[in-house]
Amino acid sequence: MKPMKIMMACLLLAASGSALAQEAQPTYSRYRTNWYIGFGLGGGGAVENVDTSVVEEFKGGVSFMFKVGGVINPNWLLGYEVGAVGVFQEIGGNEYQYTIQHHNCVATWFPLDDQGLFLKAGVGLAARSFHLRNEDPQDRKFITGFNTQLGIGVEFQLTRSFNLGAEINATVSALEDERIVNDAYAMLTFSWY
């Protein structure tokens, strides 16, 4: 009987030790609070079309994005995203700055449970500026319009609330002067949930 009691005590001790070890190790299953916030930095470019003819092509720009929103459930996010692609380009001996900005309502979907792959789509407003680099900011003119956005990316959950990711976005903007701007940008993203 005594060996049976010792064996039961050892089993209970091993089981409790195993439970404590499991609690001590962090598990980062796709944990999200009710909101998210993040930003991204990368590169991109744009092509402008008027009447299906390419007017200008801007390459090698810098892109930036800021996002904030709510978590509907672990697979769906809905929020606001502001992004821009800016390019300095020399044309005819003068250096110009080209910028296309996006202000979008974006839905993000994580199709695989507990994985970081996501797809996103958004609609919103766009603003474009093109001016001499050293021009007085008050003299800069913006052309506005509407845009649509599609993106794909992946996030890696590094801590309970912090994610490091990479994403590619493409937008099409229809501006008020009948100009169509197609831009694409890739970036490294930092997100908190």
Beta strands, then each sheet from edge to edge (+ up, - down):
strand 1: 35-50
strand 2: 53-73
strand 3: 76-91
strand 4: 94-109
strand 5: 117-132
strand 6: 142-157
strand 7: 162-175
strand 8: 179-192
sheet 1: 1+ 2- 3+ 4- 5+ 6- 7+ 8- 1+
end
